[in-house]
Amino acid sequence: MVEVRLLAFGPVGERLGGRHHVREVAPGTSLHRLVVDLGLEDWLSMGMALAVDGTHVDAATEIHAPVEVALLPPVSGG
């Protein structure tokens, strides 16, 4: 298993019950699978961005080593 440290921003953090979480996933798990397992798939369709260790990546990115994953919901302003 591979440790994933999650940083969930804004309403995504609220939905998960906090900003910082740790999960373990099987090596080769995609970020898309992780997001689905977290119950956040709807956020992907709304434009949530993902970053691994500070670098923006797409949801097909696979996890093979311990990483920090940031879940970045879209920002709207007025």
Residue pairs with C-beta under 8 A, 6 or more apart in sequence:
1 24
1 25
1 26
1 27
2 24
2 25
2 26
2 27
2 29
2 63
2 64
2 65
2 66
2 67
3 22
3 23
3 24
3 66
4 22
4 23
4 24
4 25
4 34
4 63
4 66
4 67
4 68
4 69
5 20
5 21
5 22
5 66
5 67
5 68
5 69
6 16
6 20
6 21
6 22
6 23
6 38
6 68
6 69
6 70
6 71
7 19
7 20
7 68
7 69
7 70
7 71
8 15
8 16
8 18
8 19
8 20
8 21
8 71
9 19
9 70
9 71
9 72
9 73
10 73
10 75
11 73
12 40
12 43
12 48
12 71
12 72
12 73
13 19
13 71
15 39
15 40
16 38
16 40
23 34
23 38
25 33
25 34
25 63
27 63
27 64
28 62
28 63
28 64
29 62
29 63
30 59
30 60
30 61
30 62
30 63
31 50
31 52
31 57
31 58
31 59
31 60
31 61
31 62
31 63
31 69
32 44
32 59
32 60
34 63
34 69
35 41
35 43
35 44
35 48
35 50
35 59
35 71
40 48
40 71
43 71
43 73
44 59
46 73
46 74
47 73
47 74
48 71
48 72
48 73
48 74
49 56
49 72
49 74
50 56
50 57
50 58
50 59
50 61
50 69
50 70
50 71
50 72
51 57
51 69
51 70
51 72
52 61
52 63
52 67
52 68
52 69
52 70
53 67
53 68
54 68
54 70
63 69
